Amino acid sequence: MNGPSSPASPSLPNGRVTGLVGVLCALAVLMSTFALVPDYWRQRGFPLDDAWIHAVYARGVARGEGLSYNPGVPATGETSPLWAIVLSVAYLGEPDVERSVLVTKLLGFLLHALTAAGCYLMFRDAGRRWAASAALLVLVSPHLVAASLSGMEVPLATLVAVGCVLVLLGQRPGLYALCGAAGLLARPEGGLFVFLLPLVVRPQPGLRPLVRRWVEAGVGVALAGGAWAAWNLHASGRPLPGTFYAKVTTTPGEPVFLSMLRAAALGLWELLPEVALPWPVLIVLAVLALRVAVYRRNTTAPERRAAGLLAVGLVFFAVSMALLRSAISQIFYLQRYVLPALPFILAPLPILLGAWMEARLARHGPRLPALVAVALPLVVATGLVPRLERLENDAHNIDDLQVREGLFLARASPEDVVWVLDAGASRFFGRAFVVDLLALNSPRMLDDDAQAYLAEHPPRFLEWTRGWAALRPDTPSGLREAATFQTTTPYTVSAAQAMNTRMLLECVPGSGGIYTRKRNHWRYQCAAPAEAPRGLTPAEP
């Protein structure tokens, strides 16, 4: 990059000490989660049923079945194939559920800690004090810590994004193609990072190096995307994951562009301060970044890099919200889509603030900058307690509902069929063949002949949740209650409080009816039990 820059930090003999301090800080954060929410580590599963979906695919990879949902049946419900591959280590050797869950949480935190370490390396030429502050700010971010323990792909996506910055800084020819592949496979939107980052991290000036990086990224995206599309075509006849076809919708009566623009604006206005920094701090950060843009020639390379990465993070945040086009909420289900941008929003703060302070407050000595460098992560860390408590309660809700339902279905026969709306724990724990009515994991539900597919899989069980679906049996005696599941703590997984109760209904053989979900009306005809009932009763998680 052009303009003056601060001298790069030389290789120091105490580099190992720095690394050891970093490891100790990561362990301290990890142990604090054990102390703050011990039940989450000892008793709970995951805070989203989607994490159990990832677990299903990871278990399939470990068993050599590929990306399969029902055993041996290829599916397209995995939106992060790389996460399924990485997570498969938790399911090697047919471990018990407790061990797999523990390994998943520890693995997620390890990736998160490596992301924080990458942030240190990303800004070490800004000085050890500010680079360490940036790394710690990411390490203790309440939302990133919670996401790392959630069983979701967020820590993998953040690590890949930060790793791509390090690859650009290292100027290793051809290696950026791996970033293109990993960025796409870690998270579909991650492909956006690999094309935005070369605009910011440009150790060599000129257009040619930029185009070279774009070509490398394009090669990686094309190869990985081609392989993924080939799998999807094999499994469903469609090139994209089932989530795209099932969830990407438009607002009735509103042009697509306006719908996306409105969602992006609301996301930046409401969700950004919720997951990143309070509005006053965000305003200070924006002013510091604008200062760099205006006085570019008088700023250092780390400052320009920090301001550029902040812009990349905000663009990713806005694009993710625009694609999602959903109502703004505090629930983790929505937040997870934007969290990969968080390291690029948090880490620049100490770099930009530190450069400004050292240029104007040097006469006051080093104490004030040092105090600020230490205070920033400590202040952010105060949000860990409420965020981890919410994490534990979300997982408690999922255990009470989806996991208990899955354990109930563990006593069914593999020949039985269950129609569900939440398709994670019911498939992970259950033995019955699962039809995902949302079409995320049952590709044929996307076809025009979805009713024919349902006719091929007549249900013995139907999952029902108030406000989410409607059932109209042909006769009042056509359905009977098999089990009802109720949360034992306040329901926080979503804003729809009616979903704190769900029911599993057993079809009376020979009867039928209509199952309605939004504008879909599906006819069902109850199947006879595949084998004699074995006293199915709800099981304890």
C-alpha positions in Angstrom: 0.0 0.0 0.0 1.1 3.6 -0.7 2.0 6.1 2.0 4.0 6.0 5.2 3.7 3.0 7.4 4.9 2.0 10.8 7.9 -0.3 10.9 7.0 -4.0 11.0 7.6 -5.7 14.3 10.8 -7.7 14.1 11.0 -11.3 15.2 11.4 -11.1 18.9 13.0 -13.7 21.1 10.1 -13.6 23.5 7.6 -14.4 20.7 7.0 -17.7 22.5 6.1 -15.8 25.6 3.5 -13.9 23.6 2.1 -17.1 22.3 2.0 -18.6 25.8 0.2 -15.5 27.1 -2.3 -15.9 24.3 -2.9 -19.5 25.2 -3.4 -18.7 28.8 -5.9 -15.9 27.9 -7.9 -18.4 25.8 -7.9 -20.9 28.6 -9.1 -18.3 31.0 -12.0 -17.4 28.8 -12.8 -21.1 28.3 -12.7 -21.8 32.0 -14.9 -18.8 32.7 -17.6 -20.4 30.5 -17.3 -23.5 32.7 -17.7 -21.4 35.8 -20.5 -19.2 34.5 -22.7 -21.9 32.9 -21.5 -25.3 34.2 -24.9 -26.9 33.2 -24.3 -26.0 29.6 -21.1 -28.1 29.6 -22.4 -31.0 31.8 -26.1 -31.4 30.8 -27.1 -29.4 27.7 -26.9 -30.0 24.0 -27.0 -27.0 21.6 -29.0 -23.8 21.5 -30.4 -24.4 18.0 -32.0 -27.4 16.4 -29.9 -26.5 13.3 -26.8 -27.6 15.3 -28.2 -31.1 15.5 -28.7 -30.9 11.7 -25.0 -30.2 11.3 -24.4 -33.1 13.7 -26.4 -35.4 11.5 -24.4 -34.6 8.4 -21.1 -34.7 10.3 -22.0 -38.2 11.6 -22.8 -39.3 8.0 -19.4 -38.0 6.8 -17.7 -39.9 9.7 -19.6 -43.1 8.7 -18.6 -42.7 5.0 -22.1 -41.9 3.8 -21.3 -38.4 2.6 -23.7 -35.6 3.1 -26.7 -37.7 4.0 -29.6 -37.0 6.2 -31.7 -40.1 6.5 -29.1 -43.0 6.5 -27.6 -43.5 3.1 -29.9 -41.0 1.4 -28.0 -38.0 -0.1 -29.4 -34.7 0.9 -28.7 -31.0 0.4 -29.6 -29.5 3.8 -25.9 -28.9 4.8 -25.1 -25.2 4.2 -21.6 -25.6 5.4 -20.0 -28.7 3.9 -16.6 -27.8 5.4 -18.1 -27.6 8.9 -19.6 -31.1 8.4 -16.2 -32.4 7.4 -14.3 -30.7 10.3 -17.0 -31.7 12.8 -16.9 -35.3 11.7 -13.9 -35.9 14.0 -16.4 -35.7 16.9 -18.2 -38.8 15.5 -15.3 -41.0 14.6 -15.4 -44.4 16.3 -19.1 -44.2 17.1 -18.8 -42.2 20.4 -21.6 -41.6 22.8 -23.7 -38.4 22.5 -22.2 -36.8 25.6 -18.6 -37.1 24.2 -19.6 -35.9 20.7 -21.3 -32.8 22.1 -18.3 -32.0 24.3 -15.9 -32.4 21.5 -18.1 -30.2 19.2 -18.1 -27.4 21.8 -14.4 -27.6 22.5 -13.6 -27.8 18.8 -15.7 -24.7 18.2 -13.9 -22.8 20.9 -10.5 -23.8 19.6 -11.4 -22.3 16.2 -12.6 -19.2 17.9 -9.3 -18.9 19.8 -7.4 -19.4 16.6 -9.5 -16.6 15.0 -8.4 -14.2 17.9 -4.8 -15.3 17.4 -5.2 -14.5 13.7 -6.4 -11.0 14.6 -3.2 -10.5 16.6 -1.1 -11.5 13.6 -3.2 -9.4 11.3 -2.3 -6.2 13.2 1.0 -7.0 14.9 2.7 -4.3 12.8 0.5 -1.8 14.8 2.5 -2.6 17.9 2.1 -5.5 20.4 -0.1 -3.5 22.8 -2.8 -2.7 20.2 -2.6 -6.0 18.4 -3.1 -7.8 21.7 -6.0 -5.6 22.5 -7.6 -6.3 19.1 -7.2 -10.0 19.6 -8.6 -10.0 23.1 -11.5 -7.9 22.0 -12.4 -10.7 19.6 -11.6 -13.4 22.1 -14.0 -12.1 24.8 -16.8 -11.0 22.4 -19.9 -12.4 24.1 -21.6 -13.2 20.9 -18.6 -14.9 19.3 -17.9 -16.9 22.5 -21.5 -18.1 22.6 -21.4 -18.9 18.9 -18.2 -20.9 19.2 -20.0 -23.2 21.8 -23.2 -23.5 19.8 -22.4 -26.4 17.4 -22.9 -24.0 14.5 -20.4 -23.1 11.8 -19.7 -19.5 12.9 -16.2 -20.1 14.4 -15.1 -21.9 11.2 -16.4 -19.0 9.1 -14.6 -16.4 11.2 -11.3 -18.4 11.1 -11.4 -18.8 7.4 -12.1 -15.0 6.9 -9.2 -14.0 9.1 -7.0 -16.6 7.6 -7.6 -15.2 4.2 -6.3 -11.8 5.4 -3.1 -13.5 6.7 -2.7 -15.3 3.3 -2.9 -11.9 1.5 -0.4 -10.4 3.9 1.9 -13.3 3.4 1.9 -12.9 -0.4 2.1 -16.6 -1.1 1.3 -17.1 -4.8 -1.6 -19.5 -5.5 -2.5 -20.0 -1.9 -5.4 -17.6 -2.1 -7.3 -20.1 -4.3 -7.6 -22.2 -1.1 -9.3 -19.2 0.5 -11.8 -19.1 -2.3 -12.7 -22.7 -1.8 -12.7 -22.6 2.0 -14.7 -19.3 2.1 -17.5 -20.8 0.0 -17.6 -24.2 1.7 -17.4 -22.7 5.3 -20.4 -20.5 4.6 -22.0 -19.7 1.2 -21.8 -15.9 1.9 -18.1 -16.4 2.8 -17.3 -16.3 -0.9 -18.0 -12.5 -0.6 -15.0 -12.1 1.8 -12.5 -13.5 -0.7 -13.4 -10.9 -3.3 -13.7 -7.9 -0.9 -10.5 -8.5 1.1 -8.0 -8.0 -1.8 -9.4 -4.5 -2.2 -8.2 -3.7 1.3 -5.2 -5.9 1.9 -2.9 -5.0 -0.9 0.8 -5.3 0.0 1.6 -4.6 -3.6 0.1 -1.5 -5.3 -1.4 -1.6 -8.8 -4.2 -3.3 -10.5 -2.3 -6.5 -11.6 -1.9 -8.0 -8.1 -5.5 -7.3 -7.3 -6.7 -9.0 -10.5 -4.4 -11.9 -9.7 -5.9 -12.4 -6.3 -9.4 -12.2 -7.8 -8.5 -14.9 -10.4 -7.1 -17.1 -7.6 -10.2 -16.6 -5.5 -12.4 -17.3 -8.6 -10.6 -20.5 -9.3 -11.1 -21.7 -5.7 -14.7 -20.7 -5.7 -15.3 -22.4 -9.0 -13.7 -25.7 -8.1 -15.3 -25.9 -4.6 -18.7 -24.6 -5.9 -18.5 -27.0 -8.8 -18.0 -30.0 -6.5 -20.7 -28.8 -4.2 -23.1 -28.2 -7.1 -22.3 -31.7 -8.4 -23.3 -33.2 -5.1 -26.5 -31.2 -4.9 -27.4 -32.1 -8.5 -26.8 -35.8 -7.6 -28.9 -35.5 -4.4 -31.8 -33.3 -5.6 -31.4 -32.3 -9.2 -30.8 -28.7 -8.2 -27.3 -27.1 -8.0 -27.9 -25.1 -4.8 -28.5 -26.2 -1.2 -32.1 -26.9 -0.2 -32.0 -23.9 2.1 -31.8 -21.5 -0.8 -34.9 -22.8 -2.5 -36.9 -23.2 0.8 -36.0 -19.9 2.6 -35.0 -17.3 0.0 -38.3 -15.5 -0.5 -39.7 -12.1 -1.3 -42.0 -9.9 0.6 -45.4 -9.9 -1.1 -46.2 -6.7 -2.9 -42.6 -5.3 -2.5 -39.9 -5.2 -5.1 -37.0 -7.5 -4.3 -34.4 -4.7 -4.4 -36.4 -2.6 -1.9 -37.0 -5.6 0.3 -33.3 -6.3 0.4 -32.4 -2.6 1.0 -34.8 -2.3 3.8 -33.5 -5.5 5.5 -29.9 -4.3 5.2 -30.7 -0.9 6.7 -32.6 -2.4 9.6 -29.8 -4.9 10.2 -27.2 -2.1 10.5 -29.4 0.0 12.6 -30.8 -2.5 15.1 -28.8 -5.7 15.0 -25.2 -4.3 14.6 -25.2 -2.6 18.1 -26.8 -5.7 19.6 -24.0 -8.0 18.5 -21.0 -5.7 18.1 -20.6 -2.5 20.0 -23.0 0.1 21.5 -23.9 3.0 19.1 -21.7 5.6 20.8 -18.7 3.4 20.3 -19.7 2.6 16.7 -19.9 6.3 16.0 -16.4 6.8 17.4 -15.2 3.9 15.3 -16.8 5.3 12.2 -15.2 8.8 12.8 -11.8 7.2 13.2 -12.2 5.2 10.0 -13.3 8.3 8.1 -10.3 10.2 9.4 -8.1 7.5 7.8 -10.0 7.8 4.6 -9.6 11.6 4.5 -6.0 11.8 5.7 -4.8 8.6 4.0 -1.4 9.8 3.1 -0.7 10.7 6.8 -1.8 7.4 8.3 0.0 4.1 8.8 -0.5 0.8 7.0 -2.2 -0.8 10.0 -4.6 2.1 10.3 -5.6 1.8 6.6 -5.9 -1.9 6.9 -8.1 -1.6 10.0 -10.4 1.0 8.3 -10.6 -1.2 5.2 -11.4 -4.3 7.1 -14.1 -2.4 9.0 -15.7 -1.5 5.7 -15.5 -5.2 4.6 -17.2 -6.3 7.8 -20.0 -3.7 7.4 -20.6 -4.7 3.8 -20.8 -8.4 4.7 -23.1 -7.6 7.5 -25.4 -5.6 5.3 -25.4 -8.1 2.5 -26.2 -11.0 4.9 -29.2 -9.1 6.2 -30.3 -8.2 2.7 -30.2 -11.8 1.6 -32.0 -13.0 4.7 -34.8 -10.4 4.5 -36.1 -11.3 7.9 -37.4 -9.3 10.8 -34.8 -8.0 13.2 -34.6 -9.9 16.4 -32.3 -10.8 19.3 -32.5 -14.5 18.7 -29.4 -16.4 17.9 -31.0 -18.0 14.9 -30.8 -14.7 13.1 -27.6 -13.3 14.6 -25.5 -16.3 13.4 -25.8 -15.1 9.8 -23.9 -11.9 10.5 -21.5 -13.0 13.2 -18.6 -13.9 10.7 -18.3 -10.2 10.1 -17.7 -9.4 13.8 -13.9 -9.8 13.9 -13.5 -7.2 11.2 -15.8 -4.8 13.2 -14.3 -5.4 16.6 -10.6 -5.7 15.9 -10.1 -2.4 14.1 -11.3 -0.4 17.2 -8.0 -0.7 19.2 -5.9 -0.1 16.1 -7.6 3.1 15.0 -8.1 4.4 18.5 -4.6 3.5 19.5 -3.0 5.3 16.6 -5.1 8.4 17.3 -4.2 8.4 21.0 -0.5 7.9 20.5 -0.3 10.7 18.0 -2.1 13.2 20.2 -1.6 12.1 23.8 2.0 11.1 23.8 2.9 13.9 26.1 0.8 12.3 28.8 3.1 9.2 28.7 2.3 5.6 27.9 0.0 4.9 30.8 -3.3 6.2 29.3 -2.9 4.3 26.0 -2.0 1.2 27.9 -5.0 1.6 30.2 -7.3 2.0 27.2 -5.8 -1.1 25.5 -6.6 -3.2 28.6 -9.9 -1.6 29.3 -11.5 -2.2 25.9 -11.6 -6.0 26.2 -12.5 -5.9 29.9 -15.5 -3.7 29.2 -16.7 -6.0 26.3 -16.2 -9.0 28.5 -18.8 -7.8 31.0 -21.5 -8.9 28.5 -20.4 -12.6 28.8 -22.6 -13.4 31.8 -26.0 -12.5 30.3 -25.0 -13.9 26.8 -23.9 -17.2 28.3 -27.0 -17.4 30.4 -29.1 -16.9 27.3 -27.0 -19.6 25.6 -27.7 -22.1 28.4 -31.4 -21.3 28.4 -31.7 -21.7 24.7 -30.1 -25.1 24.9 -32.4 -26.0 27.8 -35.4 -25.1 25.5 -34.0 -27.3 22.7 -33.4 -30.2 25.1 -36.9 -29.9 26.5 -38.5 -29.9 23.1 -36.5 -31.2 20.1 -34.1 -33.5 22.0 -36.9 -35.1 24.0 -38.9 -35.7 20.8 -35.8 -37.3 19.2 -35.3 -39.6 22.2 -39.0 -40.5 22.0 -38.5 -41.4 18.3 -35.4 -43.5 19.3 -37.9 -46.2 20.3 -39.6 -46.2 16.9 -38.7 -48.6 14.0 -36.5 -47.5 11.1 -39.4 -48.4 8.9 -41.7 -45.9 10.7 -42.0 -42.4 9.1 -42.4 -39.1 11.0 -43.2 -35.8 9.4 -41.5 -32.9 11.2 -40.9 -29.2 11.0 -37.7 -29.2 13.2 -35.5 -31.8 11.6 -32.3 -31.9 13.6 -32.7 -33.7 16.9 -35.5 -35.8 15.6 -33.2 -37.3 13.0 -30.0 -37.4 15.2 -31.6 -39.3 18.1 -34.6 -40.9 16.4 -34.7 -44.2 14.4 -37.7 -43.3 12.2 -37.4 -42.1 8.6 -37.8 -38.3 8.8 -39.6 -36.2 6.2 -38.6 -32.6 6.6 -41.7 -30.6 5.7 -39.6 -27.4 5.4 -37.8 -29.1 2.5 -34.3 -28.3 3.8 -33.3 -32.0 4.2 -35.9 -33.7 2.0 -35.1 -32.4 -1.5 -38.2 -33.9 -3.1 -40.4 -31.6 -1.0 -39.2 -28.8 -3.3 -40.7 -30.6 -6.4 -44.0 -29.9 -7.9 -44.9 -33.5 -7.0 -44.2 -33.1 -3.3 -47.5 -34.7 -2.6 -46.4 -37.8 -4.4 -43.3 -38.0 -2.3 -45.4 -37.7 0.8 -47.7 -40.5 -0.4 -44.6 -42.7 -0.7 -43.8 -42.0 2.9 -47.1 -42.2 4.8 -46.6 -41.1 8.4 -47.0 -42.9 11.6 -46.1 -39.8 13.5 -46.8 -36.1 12.9 -45.1 -33.2 14.6 -47.3 -30.3 15.5 -46.6 -26.9 17.0 -49.2 -24.2 17.7 -49.0 -21.3 15.3 -46.5 -23.0 13.0 -48.8 -25.6 11.3 -52.4 -26.8 11.3 -53.8 -30.3 11.3 -57.3 -31.2 10.1 -58.0 -35.0 10.4 -60.8 -36.5 8.5 -62.3 -37.9 11.7 -61.7 -36.7 15.3 -60.4 -40.1 16.2 -57.9 -40.1 13.3 -55.0 -38.8 15.5 -54.0 -39.5 19.1 -51.5 -37.9 21.3 -48.2 -39.8 21.5 -46.3 -37.3 23.5 -46.3 -33.6 24.5 -43.2 -31.6 25.1 -43.1 -28.5 27.2 -40.2 -26.1 28.1 -39.4 -26.0 31.8 -37.7 -22.6 31.6 -38.8 -19.3 29.8 -38.8 -19.9 26.0 -36.0 -17.8 24.4 -35.1 -19.7 21.2 -37.5 -17.5 19.2 -40.0 -14.7 19.7 -42.9 -17.0 19.0 -43.9 -18.0 22.5 -46.5 -20.5 21.3 -43.6 -22.7 20.2 -42.7 -23.5 23.8 -45.0 -26.5 23.4 -45.0 -29.1 20.8 -46.9 -32.3 20.3 -46.1 -35.6 18.6 -49.3 -37.2 17.2 -49.7 -40.8 16.3 -51.7 -41.6 13.2 -54.5 -44.1 13.5 -53.9 -46.6 10.7 -56.3 -46.2 7.8 -57.2 -42.6 8.7 -56.1 -39.4 7.0 -56.4 -35.7 6.8 -54.8 -32.4 5.8 -51.5 -31.0 7.1 -51.2 -27.2 6.5 -48.0 -25.1 6.6 -48.3 -21.5 5.3 -49.8 -21.9 1.8 -49.0 -25.6 1.5 -51.8 -28.1 2.1 -50.6 -31.7 2.2 -52.7 -34.8 2.3 -51.6 -37.5 4.6 -52.8 -41.1 4.9 -51.7 -42.8 8.2 -49.5 -45.8 7.9 -49.7 -48.9 10.1 -46.8 -49.3 12.6 -43.9 -51.1 11.0 -43.8 -53.4 14.0 -45.8 -54.0 17.1 -45.7 -50.9 19.4 -43.1 -51.2 22.1 -44.6 -49.0 24.7 -43.4 -45.7 23.4 -43.1 -43.1 26.1 -41.2 -39.9 26.3 -37.6 -40.4 27.3 -35.4 -38.2 29.4 -32.5 -36.3 27.7 
